[in-house]
Amino acid sequence: MYPESYRNYRIIKHKEKIKGIDEAHEWVGLYEVYYKNWKVVAWTAEPTITWDDIDDLIWELEYMLEDAKKCKEDSLIYTEKELEDMVKEK
């Protein structure tokens, strides 16, 4: 059971009309949602990740999780400076 105040992630579907195109563009985003007394009180202004459909969004999240676990297992965790230095070496 969740406490009175908590947060989780929810997929929110969007439909946008694009100028010059008859069909509206649909996409989904994963948002952090906040609750108080088991009711939604807010969600983040920007999604954590977006994709064109739910299946692709879930696939991407699974791919990200797999990579994160691999980085941890192989000790491939860098500082921003280390990554910047790698880019400069090229």
HELIX and SHEET records of a PDB file:
HELIX    1   1 ILE A   54  GLU A   73  1                                  20    
HELIX    2   2 GLU A   80  GLU A   89  1                                  10    
SHEET    1   A 3 SER A   5  GLU A  16  0                                        
SHEET    2   A 3 HIS A  25  LYS A  36 -1                                        
SHEET    3   A 3 LYS A  39  TRP A  43 -1                                        
SHEET    1   B 3 SER A   5  GLU A  16  0                                        
SHEET    2   B 3 HIS A  25  LYS A  36 -1                                        
SHEET    3   B 3 ILE A  49  TRP A  51 -1                                        
END                                                                             
